[in-house]
Amino acid sequence: MSASSSVRKGAWAAIVALLLIVAVSLTYQFVLKGTNNGFMANTKIGKPFDLIDHNGNAITEAVLSGKPSAVFFGFTHCPEVCPTTLYELSGWLDALGEDGKDINSFFITVDPERDSPEVMKSYVENFTDRIIGITGNPDEIFKLAKSWHVYWKRVPLDDGDYTLDHTASIFLVDAKGNFKSTIAFRENGETAMQKLRNLVKN
């Protein structure tokens, strides 16, 4: 084999390796949005919390017991992921009818500085009355998000404001508070509804 041929093969191998790294990185950032899937199904997820729902009432981890739950972390200033996810989740719950009546759904802010109970209520009720917004003390919110393996990062904007990059998955939890699975951002609707049906059956 000539030296030039070896160089060409080496260059192609490097390009393929680079493309693979980029593909994995893009999948991680834009599909999973940094979700840490290191935890196992059928194990407890989260930690005790003492926060506020969008009606201004105290809410604790007790709401995750007794019925299966769909839990999503986001924020009301979110440009695409959050409104899309809440719109789709509300549609899936409606489409499930009686099959989905026992699923509790929660939207937990990762932007408690801006997302007061009043803001959360106005935002969430634009989509459905089936989802409860949760906010509260920032330190407690961030501890809770960490315990759910949620990724979030504050991103400054040119106008001095900020947005947030964050996990885009819906977490599915059974009636005992055990993690079961996730619904990915923009997941196929039929697949998502089947996951919700399985959550109820299990």
Z-matrix of the N, CA and C atoms (Angstrom, degrees):
N
C 1 1.475
C 2 1.524 1 109.32
N 3 1.359 2 116.32 1 135.05
C 4 1.452 3 120.04 2 -178.62
C 5 1.519 4 110.97 3 -75.59
N 6 1.330 5 115.26 4 161.92
C 7 1.469 6 120.27 5 179.50
C 8 1.520 7 110.67 6 -63.44
N 9 1.369 8 116.37 7 -39.84
C 10 1.471 9 119.17 8 -178.35
C 11 1.521 10 110.95 9 -66.21
N 12 1.357 11 116.90 10 -36.58
C 13 1.466 12 120.66 11 178.05
C 14 1.515 13 111.01 12 -65.33
N 15 1.306 14 116.35 13 -40.09
C 16 1.465 15 120.53 14 178.32
C 17 1.520 16 110.91 15 -64.27
N 18 1.314 17 115.54 16 -39.90
C 19 1.464 18 119.81 17 179.37
C 20 1.525 19 110.50 18 -64.21
N 21 1.364 20 115.97 19 -43.61
C 22 1.469 21 119.91 20 -179.86
C 23 1.521 22 110.83 21 -62.15
N 24 1.345 23 116.71 22 -44.14
C 25 1.467 24 120.28 23 179.63
C 26 1.526 25 110.94 24 -63.78
N 27 1.321 26 115.71 25 -40.08
C 28 1.459 27 119.36 26 178.20
C 29 1.514 28 112.06 27 -64.39
N 30 1.341 29 115.55 28 -38.91
C 31 1.464 30 120.14 29 179.63
C 32 1.524 31 110.76 30 -66.03
N 33 1.363 32 116.60 31 -42.98
C 34 1.468 33 119.70 32 178.74
C 35 1.530 34 111.38 33 -63.92
N 36 1.322 35 116.05 34 -39.10
C 37 1.464 36 119.58 35 178.39
C 38 1.520 37 110.84 36 -62.68
N 39 1.337 38 115.84 37 -39.80
C 40 1.469 39 119.94 38 178.95
C 41 1.523 40 110.96 39 -66.38
N 42 1.341 41 117.06 40 -39.35
C 43 1.469 42 121.22 41 179.96
C 44 1.530 43 110.30 42 -65.37
N 45 1.335 44 116.14 43 -45.05
C 46 1.471 45 120.00 44 179.13
C 47 1.525 46 110.68 45 -60.93
N 48 1.320 47 116.57 46 -43.44
C 49 1.469 48 120.29 47 178.84
C 50 1.521 49 111.43 48 -62.38
N 51 1.338 50 116.17 49 -40.83
C 52 1.466 51 120.69 50 179.18
C 53 1.522 52 111.22 51 -64.91
N 54 1.333 53 116.83 52 -43.29
C 55 1.465 54 120.47 53 178.78
C 56 1.523 55 111.45 54 -62.66
N 57 1.320 56 116.27 55 -37.77
C 58 1.469 57 120.68 56 177.97
C 59 1.520 58 110.94 57 -64.17
N 60 1.319 59 116.85 58 -43.04
C 61 1.465 60 121.34 59 178.51
C 62 1.519 61 110.53 60 -62.55
N 63 1.340 62 116.63 61 -43.63
C 64 1.464 63 120.65 62 179.63
C 65 1.526 64 110.51 63 -63.09
N 66 1.339 65 116.65 64 -42.96
C 67 1.467 66 120.34 65 -179.15
C 68 1.521 67 111.34 66 -61.98
N 69 1.323 68 115.78 67 -43.99
C 70 1.467 69 119.68 68 179.13
C 71 1.521 70 110.56 69 -63.85
N 72 1.336 71 116.04 70 -42.72
C 73 1.464 72 120.34 71 -179.54
C 74 1.521 73 111.66 72 -62.78
N 75 1.343 74 116.68 73 -43.69
C 76 1.461 75 120.07 74 -179.83
C 77 1.521 76 111.55 75 -65.26
N 78 1.329 77 115.69 76 -39.84
C 79 1.463 78 119.04 77 177.25
C 80 1.517 79 110.80 78 -61.07
N 81 1.312 80 115.79 79 -44.18
C 82 1.471 81 120.68 80 -179.35
C 83 1.525 82 111.88 81 -63.18
N 84 1.315 83 117.11 82 -44.32
C 85 1.458 84 120.55 83 -174.15
C 86 1.519 85 113.44 84 -78.50
N 87 1.348 86 116.48 85 -40.65
C 88 1.458 87 118.50 86 -169.80
C 89 1.517 88 113.64 87 -101.90
N 90 1.317 89 118.37 88 -19.73
C 91 1.453 90 120.04 89 175.98
C 92 1.514 91 110.33 90 -98.69
N 93 1.320 92 116.17 91 -53.55
C 94 1.453 93 119.39 92 179.77
C 95 1.514 94 112.17 93 -85.01
N 96 1.337 95 117.20 94 -18.61
C 97 1.467 96 121.91 95 -177.23
C 98 1.523 97 111.39 96 51.12
N 99 1.314 98 116.37 97 41.41
C 100 1.455 99 119.37 98 175.66
C 101 1.506 100 114.77 99 81.56
N 102 1.340 101 117.87 100 9.73
C 103 1.457 102 118.99 101 -179.99
C 104 1.518 103 110.42 102 -59.63
N 105 1.315 104 116.79 103 130.94
C 106 1.455 105 121.46 104 175.39
C 107 1.512 106 108.03 105 -91.57
N 108 1.331 107 117.05 106 103.63
C 109 1.450 108 120.48 107 -178.48
C 110 1.521 109 111.30 108 -93.89
N 111 1.332 110 116.84 109 29.37
C 112 1.449 111 120.90 110 179.99
C 113 1.513 112 112.82 111 -73.13
N 114 1.334 113 118.01 112 -17.88
C 115 1.456 114 119.35 113 179.25
C 116 1.522 115 109.26 114 -80.77
N 117 1.321 116 115.98 115 155.78
C 118 1.450 117 122.26 116 -174.31
C 119 1.513 118 111.45 117 -100.21
N 120 1.340 119 115.39 118 151.07
C 121 1.456 120 120.24 119 174.32
C 122 1.521 121 109.53 120 -62.16
N 123 1.318 122 115.48 121 150.18
C 124 1.468 123 123.64 122 178.59
C 125 1.518 124 113.34 123 70.29
N 126 1.334 125 116.78 124 21.39
C 127 1.459 126 120.22 125 173.94
C 128 1.526 127 108.82 126 -117.39
N 129 1.319 128 116.13 127 155.43
C 130 1.462 129 121.37 128 179.81
C 131 1.522 130 109.75 129 -62.98
N 132 1.303 131 115.05 130 143.07
C 133 1.451 132 119.91 131 177.91
C 134 1.528 133 108.51 132 -130.41
N 135 1.323 134 116.27 133 148.32
C 136 1.454 135 120.14 134 177.24
C 137 1.517 136 113.17 135 87.31
N 138 1.310 137 115.28 136 -173.72
C 139 1.456 138 123.52 137 -179.74
C 140 1.525 139 108.17 138 -143.87
N 141 1.339 140 116.92 139 164.06
C 142 1.467 141 118.78 140 175.98
C 143 1.526 142 110.88 141 -58.33
N 144 1.323 143 116.53 142 145.04
C 145 1.467 144 120.06 143 178.63
C 146 1.522 145 110.39 144 -144.31
N 147 1.309 146 114.27 145 157.77
C 148 1.464 147 122.12 146 177.68
C 149 1.524 148 106.55 147 -135.47
N 150 1.334 149 116.45 148 94.18
C 151 1.448 150 121.65 149 -172.64
C 152 1.538 151 110.22 150 -127.04
N 153 1.333 152 117.21 151 -160.93
C 154 1.456 153 121.90 152 -175.23
C 155 1.528 154 108.71 153 -131.79
N 156 1.330 155 116.70 154 134.03
C 157 1.460 156 118.32 155 176.12
C 158 1.521 157 109.98 156 -84.93
N 159 1.321 158 116.64 157 176.73
C 160 1.470 159 118.73 158 -173.17
C 161 1.528 160 113.36 159 -73.68
N 162 1.321 161 116.48 160 -4.05
C 163 1.470 162 120.48 161 172.91
C 164 1.528 163 112.27 162 -96.16
N 165 1.341 164 115.41 163 3.16
C 166 1.461 165 119.91 164 179.35
C 167 1.511 166 114.30 165 85.55
N 168 1.344 167 117.11 166 9.41
C 169 1.460 168 121.32 167 -179.63
C 170 1.524 169 111.08 168 -94.02
N 171 1.331 170 115.54 169 149.75
C 172 1.461 171 120.20 170 175.57
C 173 1.529 172 109.43 171 -63.96
N 174 1.327 173 115.95 172 141.78
C 175 1.459 174 121.19 173 179.20
C 176 1.521 175 108.77 174 -140.74
N 177 1.320 176 117.11 175 137.21
C 178 1.467 177 122.16 176 -178.37
C 179 1.522 178 109.73 177 -127.63
N 180 1.326 179 114.03 178 179.71
C 181 1.462 180 120.07 179 179.24
C 182 1.528 181 113.12 180 -61.80
N 183 1.328 182 117.43 181 -12.73
C 184 1.462 183 120.93 182 179.45
C 185 1.529 184 111.90 183 -60.20
N 186 1.356 185 117.23 184 -24.55
C 187 1.467 186 119.51 185 -178.99
C 188 1.529 187 111.78 186 -68.70
N 189 1.324 188 116.56 187 -14.52
C 190 1.464 189 120.38 188 -179.62
C 191 1.521 190 112.03 189 -92.70
N 192 1.314 191 117.22 190 7.61
C 193 1.463 192 121.67 191 178.50
C 194 1.523 193 109.53 192 -114.86
N 195 1.311 194 115.12 193 143.99
C 196 1.454 195 120.52 194 176.48
C 197 1.514 196 114.08 195 100.09
N 198 1.317 197 117.02 196 -30.75
C 199 1.458 198 122.19 197 177.10
C 200 1.527 199 109.37 198 -139.62
N 201 1.330 200 117.99 199 151.50
C 202 1.470 201 119.23 200 174.23
C 203 1.515 202 110.47 201 -67.04
N 204 1.331 203 115.60 202 154.03
C 205 1.464 204 120.15 203 -175.72
C 206 1.520 205 111.71 204 -135.58
N 207 1.339 206 114.39 205 148.53
C 208 1.461 207 122.59 206 169.10
C 209 1.529 208 106.24 207 -112.37
N 210 1.330 209 117.06 208 123.90
C 211 1.471 210 121.85 209 -173.30
C 212 1.522 211 109.34 210 -124.41
N 213 1.343 212 115.16 211 129.31
C 214 1.460 213 120.62 212 -179.38
C 215 1.527 214 109.45 213 -131.43
N 216 1.328 215 116.38 214 133.10
C 217 1.462 216 122.65 215 177.75
C 218 1.526 217 108.85 216 -102.49
N 219 1.337 218 116.65 217 130.30
C 220 1.453 219 120.08 218 179.61
C 221 1.519 220 111.01 219 -168.00
N 222 1.340 221 117.43 220 -152.20
C 223 1.464 222 120.39 221 179.90
C 224 1.523 223 109.45 222 -160.26
N 225 1.326 224 116.12 223 155.14
C 226 1.462 225 120.06 224 -170.67
C 227 1.522 226 114.15 225 -74.22
N 228 1.333 227 118.48 226 -19.97
C 229 1.464 228 121.15 227 177.71
C 230 1.536 229 112.08 228 -88.09
N 231 1.311 230 116.17 229 5.97
C 232 1.471 231 122.28 230 -177.85
C 233 1.531 232 109.68 231 -62.75
N 234 1.331 233 118.17 232 128.51
C 235 1.460 234 120.18 233 -174.10
C 236 1.522 235 114.98 234 -76.74
N 237 1.329 236 119.37 235 -30.21
C 238 1.467 237 119.84 236 -173.60
C 239 1.517 238 113.73 237 -140.47
N 240 1.333 239 117.54 238 -53.61
C 241 1.460 240 120.80 239 -170.74
C 242 1.528 241 112.04 240 -59.84
N 243 1.327 242 117.38 241 -48.39
C 244 1.475 243 120.34 242 -175.23
C 245 1.522 244 112.78 243 -68.48
N 246 1.342 245 119.75 244 -50.94
C 247 1.464 246 117.44 245 178.99
C 248 1.520 247 112.83 246 -61.63
N 249 1.328 248 117.01 247 -37.31
C 250 1.469 249 120.14 248 177.98
C 251 1.522 250 110.51 249 -63.69
N 252 1.334 251 116.31 250 -46.25
C 253 1.467 252 120.60 251 -177.75
C 254 1.522 253 111.50 252 -65.15
N 255 1.330 254 118.03 253 -45.22
C 256 1.460 255 120.34 254 -179.85
C 257 1.528 256 111.04 255 -65.93
N 258 1.314 257 116.91 256 -38.43
C 259 1.462 258 120.82 257 177.37
C 260 1.529 259 110.33 258 -62.63
N 261 1.327 260 116.50 259 -46.19
C 262 1.467 261 120.06 260 -178.94
C 263 1.526 262 111.33 261 -67.42
N 264 1.336 263 116.74 262 -42.53
C 265 1.463 264 119.56 263 -179.67
C 266 1.524 265 110.72 264 -62.59
N 267 1.319 266 117.52 265 -43.44
C 268 1.463 267 119.84 266 179.48
C 269 1.529 268 110.41 267 -63.13
N 270 1.330 269 116.95 268 -36.98
C 271 1.465 270 120.67 269 177.41
C 272 1.508 271 112.58 270 -66.80
N 273 1.339 272 116.55 271 -41.12
C 274 1.467 273 119.99 272 178.66
C 275 1.529 274 111.07 273 -64.22
N 276 1.316 275 116.49 274 -42.22
C 277 1.464 276 119.81 275 179.97
C 278 1.524 277 110.78 276 -63.47
N 279 1.326 278 116.38 277 -40.82
C 280 1.467 279 119.84 278 177.19
C 281 1.521 280 110.88 279 -64.36
N 282 1.329 281 115.98 280 -43.30
C 283 1.462 282 120.39 281 -177.81
C 284 1.527 283 112.13 282 -66.09
N 285 1.319 284 117.37 283 -30.82
C 286 1.468 285 121.13 284 179.76
C 287 1.528 286 111.82 285 -72.01
N 288 1.310 287 117.15 286 -23.96
C 289 1.462 288 120.18 287 179.19
C 290 1.513 289 112.07 288 57.55
N 291 1.331 290 115.48 289 -127.98
C 292 1.467 291 121.18 290 -178.65
C 293 1.529 292 112.01 291 -61.19
N 294 1.324 293 116.49 292 -30.80
C 295 1.477 294 119.61 293 -179.76
C 296 1.528 295 111.84 294 -64.62
N 297 1.335 296 116.30 295 -24.88
C 298 1.463 297 118.33 296 -176.47
C 299 1.508 298 114.71 297 -109.85
N 300 1.353 299 117.36 298 6.98
C 301 1.470 300 119.77 299 -173.19
C 302 1.520 301 113.23 300 -67.19
N 303 1.337 302 117.27 301 -22.59
C 304 1.465 303 120.05 302 -177.79
C 305 1.521 304 113.48 303 -93.63
N 306 1.326 305 118.18 304 4.92
C 307 1.465 306 120.58 305 179.82
C 308 1.525 307 109.87 306 -88.63
N 309 1.314 308 116.73 307 121.36
C 310 1.463 309 121.67 308 171.67
C 311 1.524 310 108.69 309 -85.62
N 312 1.325 311 116.77 310 141.43
C 313 1.463 312 120.02 311 -178.83
C 314 1.525 313 110.25 312 -128.90
N 315 1.347 314 115.65 313 138.05
C 316 1.460 315 120.93 314 -175.15
C 317 1.528 316 110.36 315 -135.05
N 318 1.331 317 114.28 316 138.64
C 319 1.472 318 122.48 317 175.85
C 320 1.525 319 106.77 318 -116.02
N 321 1.337 320 116.63 319 107.40
C 322 1.465 321 122.17 320 -175.74
C 323 1.528 322 109.21 321 -102.12
N 324 1.316 323 116.39 322 122.87
C 325 1.459 324 119.56 323 -177.81
C 326 1.525 325 112.02 324 -73.65
N 327 1.325 326 115.61 325 145.82
C 328 1.463 327 121.56 326 168.28
C 329 1.531 328 109.11 327 -109.21
N 330 1.340 329 115.60 328 16.30
C 331 1.468 330 122.71 329 179.38
C 332 1.536 331 108.89 330 -133.41
N 333 1.339 332 116.87 331 57.96
C 334 1.472 333 119.72 332 -174.34
C 335 1.525 334 114.14 333 -64.11
N 336 1.326 335 117.90 334 -20.43
C 337 1.463 336 120.39 335 178.88
C 338 1.534 337 111.45 336 -63.29
N 339 1.325 338 117.09 337 -34.91
C 340 1.459 339 121.03 338 -179.85
C 341 1.527 340 112.30 339 -102.80
N 342 1.317 341 116.70 340 -25.50
C 343 1.464 342 120.27 341 -173.25
C 344 1.526 343 111.63 342 -94.80
N 345 1.325 344 115.17 343 81.75
C 346 1.465 345 121.30 344 174.45
C 347 1.533 346 108.59 345 -73.00
N 348 1.335 347 117.86 346 167.60
C 349 1.475 348 119.20 347 175.70
C 350 1.529 349 112.05 348 -55.23
N 351 1.332 350 117.48 349 -40.70
C 352 1.458 351 120.66 350 -179.13
C 353 1.536 352 111.60 351 -63.81
N 354 1.325 353 115.46 352 -43.03
C 355 1.469 354 119.97 353 178.78
C 356 1.522 355 110.25 354 -64.61
N 357 1.337 356 116.36 355 -44.25
C 358 1.459 357 120.90 356 179.68
C 359 1.527 358 111.06 357 -61.64
N 360 1.321 359 116.70 358 -43.71
C 361 1.465 360 120.99 359 -178.59
C 362 1.527 361 111.08 360 -61.34
N 363 1.330 362 116.12 361 -48.78
C 364 1.454 363 120.09 362 179.94
C 365 1.523 364 111.23 363 -60.53
N 366 1.313 365 116.20 364 -41.00
C 367 1.462 366 121.29 365 -177.79
C 368 1.528 367 111.67 366 -68.29
N 369 1.331 368 116.27 367 -53.53
C 370 1.460 369 120.76 368 -174.49
C 371 1.526 370 111.50 369 -64.80
N 372 1.323 371 116.87 370 -38.95
C 373 1.463 372 119.34 371 -176.74
C 374 1.518 373 112.88 372 -72.54
N 375 1.331 374 117.51 373 -7.19
C 376 1.462 375 120.41 374 169.92
C 377 1.526 376 111.25 375 -68.63
N 378 1.334 377 116.10 376 -21.78
C 379 1.458 378 120.99 377 -176.04
C 380 1.529 379 112.09 378 -102.73
N 381 1.331 380 117.07 379 -46.67
C 382 1.459 381 120.65 380 -172.79
C 383 1.523 382 110.02 381 -171.04
N 384 1.338 383 115.15 382 162.69
C 385 1.462 384 119.44 383 171.47
C 386 1.521 385 110.70 384 -99.40
N 387 1.337 386 116.22 385 8.17
C 388 1.469 387 121.18 386 -178.60
C 389 1.530 388 112.63 387 -90.39
N 390 1.320 389 118.00 388 -10.42
C 391 1.467 390 121.64 389 -177.27
C 392 1.524 391 109.36 390 -113.78
N 393 1.333 392 115.99 391 132.75
C 394 1.462 393 122.08 392 178.81
C 395 1.522 394 109.77 393 -103.34
N 396 1.335 395 116.85 394 126.76
C 397 1.458 396 121.17 395 175.42
C 398 1.518 397 110.75 396 -81.51
N 399 1.322 398 116.18 397 143.73
C 400 1.468 399 121.85 398 -179.90
C 401 1.521 400 109.61 399 -129.24
N 402 1.335 401 116.38 400 131.67
C 403 1.459 402 123.13 401 176.89
C 404 1.523 403 108.42 402 -141.81
N 405 1.332 404 116.70 403 -167.91
C 406 1.458 405 119.26 404 179.61
C 407 1.513 406 112.26 405 146.31
N 408 1.321 407 115.59 406 -157.79
C 409 1.457 408 122.14 407 -178.56
C 410 1.535 409 110.71 408 -58.17
N 411 1.346 410 117.91 409 127.09
C 412 1.469 411 119.78 410 -177.36
C 413 1.524 412 114.22 411 -54.36
N 414 1.324 413 117.76 412 -43.91
C 415 1.467 414 119.77 413 -179.34
C 416 1.522 415 111.07 414 -60.17
N 417 1.340 416 116.24 415 -40.51
C 418 1.460 417 120.00 416 -179.67
C 419 1.524 418 111.33 417 -70.39
N 420 1.327 419 115.84 418 -38.22
C 421 1.469 420 120.06 419 176.90
C 422 1.521 421 110.48 420 -60.81
N 423 1.331 422 116.69 421 -46.04
C 424 1.455 423 120.05 422 -175.89
C 425 1.527 424 111.88 423 -70.06
N 426 1.333 425 117.26 424 -34.52
C 427 1.466 426 119.99 425 174.56
C 428 1.528 427 110.35 426 -63.40
N 429 1.328 428 115.01 427 -41.51
C 430 1.464 429 119.43 428 179.38
C 431 1.526 430 111.12 429 -64.34
N 432 1.334 431 116.34 430 -45.60
C 433 1.461 432 120.17 431 179.64
C 434 1.525 433 111.05 432 -59.09
N 435 1.325 434 116.94 433 -42.77
C 436 1.472 435 120.29 434 178.29
C 437 1.516 436 111.01 435 -60.70
N 438 1.323 437 116.89 436 -41.59
C 439 1.463 438 120.59 437 -177.13
C 440 1.525 439 111.91 438 -68.60
N 441 1.338 440 116.24 439 -17.10
C 442 1.463 441 120.64 440 175.52
C 443 1.538 442 111.27 441 -97.63
N 444 1.316 443 116.38 442 9.16
C 445 1.470 444 121.68 443 -179.89
C 446 1.527 445 111.45 444 61.13
N 447 1.318 446 116.06 445 34.95
C 448 1.463 447 121.31 446 -179.16
C 449 1.523 448 109.85 447 -89.96
N 450 1.314 449 115.03 448 136.07
C 451 1.462 450 122.29 449 175.50
C 452 1.519 451 109.13 450 -96.50
N 453 1.332 452 117.29 451 136.18
C 454 1.463 453 121.12 452 170.79
C 455 1.522 454 108.50 453 -151.54
N 456 1.311 455 115.66 454 148.23
C 457 1.460 456 120.63 455 -179.16
C 458 1.513 457 109.04 456 -149.52
N 459 1.319 458 116.56 457 129.16
C 460 1.465 459 121.79 458 178.08
C 461 1.524 460 108.88 459 -75.60
N 462 1.331 461 116.65 460 131.11
C 463 1.457 462 122.55 461 -176.50
C 464 1.525 463 108.68 462 -122.43
N 465 1.346 464 118.73 463 111.39
C 466 1.474 465 121.11 464 179.85
C 467 1.530 466 111.40 465 -64.56
N 468 1.334 467 115.59 466 146.39
C 469 1.458 468 121.86 467 175.52
C 470 1.521 469 110.02 468 -108.68
N 471 1.328 470 116.70 469 162.09
C 472 1.462 471 121.35 470 -175.87
C 473 1.525 472 112.84 471 -62.69
N 474 1.331 473 116.98 472 -27.48
C 475 1.463 474 119.69 473 -177.12
C 476 1.528 475 113.14 474 -86.46
N 477 1.337 476 116.94 475 6.67
C 478 1.453 477 120.98 476 179.31
C 479 1.509 478 113.63 477 93.96
N 480 1.339 479 116.41 478 -10.66
C 481 1.459 480 120.97 479 176.70
C 482 1.538 481 108.25 480 -82.71
N 483 1.306 482 117.21 481 -169.75
C 484 1.459 483 119.88 482 178.37
C 485 1.526 484 109.88 483 -149.38
N 486 1.317 485 115.01 484 159.07
C 487 1.454 486 121.89 485 170.49
C 488 1.526 487 107.15 486 -126.54
N 489 1.315 488 116.95 487 -175.98
C 490 1.458 489 120.93 488 -178.61
C 491 1.524 490 109.80 489 -135.78
N 492 1.309 491 115.51 490 132.15
C 493 1.459 492 121.22 491 168.02
C 494 1.519 493 105.73 492 -90.86
N 495 1.330 494 117.52 493 137.76
C 496 1.465 495 118.15 494 -174.08
C 497 1.523 496 111.48 495 -158.45
N 498 1.316 497 114.95 496 165.45
C 499 1.455 498 121.91 497 176.01
C 500 1.524 499 110.15 498 -55.54
N 501 1.328 500 116.22 499 134.78
C 502 1.461 501 120.24 500 -175.74
C 503 1.525 502 112.91 501 -107.69
N 504 1.305 503 118.11 502 9.01
C 505 1.465 504 121.18 503 -177.21
C 506 1.521 505 112.38 504 -92.24
N 507 1.327 506 116.01 505 149.10
C 508 1.457 507 122.48 506 169.18
C 509 1.522 508 107.20 507 -91.88
N 510 1.320 509 116.73 508 128.94
C 511 1.455 510 121.73 509 178.26
C 512 1.530 511 109.57 510 -91.38
N 513 1.317 512 116.81 511 132.63
C 514 1.456 513 122.15 512 177.80
C 515 1.524 514 109.16 513 -107.25
N 516 1.323 515 115.65 514 126.50
C 517 1.465 516 122.57 515 -173.40
C 518 1.524 517 108.64 516 -128.19
N 519 1.333 518 117.22 517 135.95
C 520 1.458 519 119.19 518 -179.01
C 521 1.526 520 111.97 519 -80.46
N 522 1.306 521 116.46 520 -179.87
C 523 1.460 522 121.94 521 -173.89
C 524 1.520 523 113.28 522 -66.75
N 525 1.323 524 117.48 523 -12.63
C 526 1.464 525 121.56 524 177.68
C 527 1.523 526 112.14 525 -99.39
N 528 1.333 527 116.87 526 4.56
C 529 1.457 528 120.89 527 -179.86
C 530 1.506 529 113.73 528 82.58
N 531 1.341 530 117.56 529 17.74
C 532 1.457 531 121.67 530 178.92
C 533 1.522 532 110.82 531 -93.06
N 534 1.321 533 115.85 532 136.02
C 535 1.460 534 121.24 533 176.32
C 536 1.525 535 109.72 534 -65.83
N 537 1.333 536 116.55 535 133.00
C 538 1.465 537 120.86 536 178.93
C 539 1.527 538 112.44 537 -111.74
N 540 1.335 539 117.14 538 -50.01
C 541 1.466 540 120.37 539 -178.22
C 542 1.526 541 109.15 540 -170.73
N 543 1.324 542 116.36 541 -176.11
C 544 1.465 543 121.05 542 176.06
C 545 1.517 544 109.91 543 -128.59
N 546 1.316 545 114.92 544 157.32
C 547 1.460 546 121.79 545 168.33
C 548 1.526 547 105.92 546 -109.61
N 549 1.300 548 116.58 547 121.62
C 550 1.465 549 121.11 548 -176.97
C 551 1.521 550 111.02 549 -75.92
N 552 1.315 551 116.27 550 159.21
C 553 1.458 552 121.86 551 174.71
C 554 1.522 553 109.86 552 -60.56
N 555 1.329 554 115.73 553 130.12
C 556 1.464 555 123.02 554 -179.40
C 557 1.517 556 112.69 555 64.53
N 558 1.317 557 118.06 556 25.26
C 559 1.464 558 119.85 557 177.42
C 560 1.534 559 109.74 558 -64.88
N 561 1.333 560 115.04 559 149.86
C 562 1.459 561 120.37 560 177.07
C 563 1.533 562 110.45 561 -52.33
N 564 1.326 563 116.79 562 132.82
C 565 1.454 564 121.30 563 -174.64
C 566 1.514 565 113.69 564 -59.27
N 567 1.324 566 117.50 565 -43.44
C 568 1.467 567 120.24 566 -179.85
C 569 1.521 568 111.25 567 -64.70
N 570 1.330 569 115.79 568 -38.92
C 571 1.469 570 119.75 569 178.09
C 572 1.522 571 110.19 570 -64.91
N 573 1.331 572 116.13 571 -43.21
C 574 1.464 573 120.23 572 179.29
C 575 1.523 574 111.42 573 -61.94
N 576 1.328 575 117.28 574 -44.52
C 577 1.460 576 119.95 575 -178.98
C 578 1.525 577 111.72 576 -66.81
N 579 1.336 578 116.53 577 -33.89
C 580 1.463 579 118.66 578 176.88
C 581 1.531 580 110.74 579 -66.93
N 582 1.323 581 116.90 580 -36.92
C 583 1.469 582 119.54 581 175.73
C 584 1.533 583 110.81 582 -63.06
N 585 1.326 584 115.97 583 -38.40
C 586 1.469 585 119.73 584 178.56
C 587 1.524 586 110.65 585 -68.69
N 588 1.338 587 117.20 586 -39.17
C 589 1.473 588 120.36 587 176.14
C 590 1.525 589 110.80 588 -62.20
N 591 1.327 590 115.76 589 -43.86
C 592 1.466 591 119.97 590 179.48
C 593 1.521 592 111.05 591 -62.69
N 594 1.340 593 115.96 592 -36.13
C 595 1.457 594 120.88 593 179.55
C 596 1.528 595 109.95 594 -61.44
N 597 1.323 596 116.41 595 -42.32
C 598 1.469 597 120.61 596 -179.66
C 599 1.527 598 110.81 597 -68.68
N 600 1.333 599 115.95 598 -43.19
C 601 1.469 600 120.30 599 -177.55
C 602 1.512 601 112.01 600 -64.95
N 603 1.327 602 116.45 601 -33.68
C 604 1.465 603 120.14 602 -176.38
C 605 1.508 604 112.32 603 -86.48
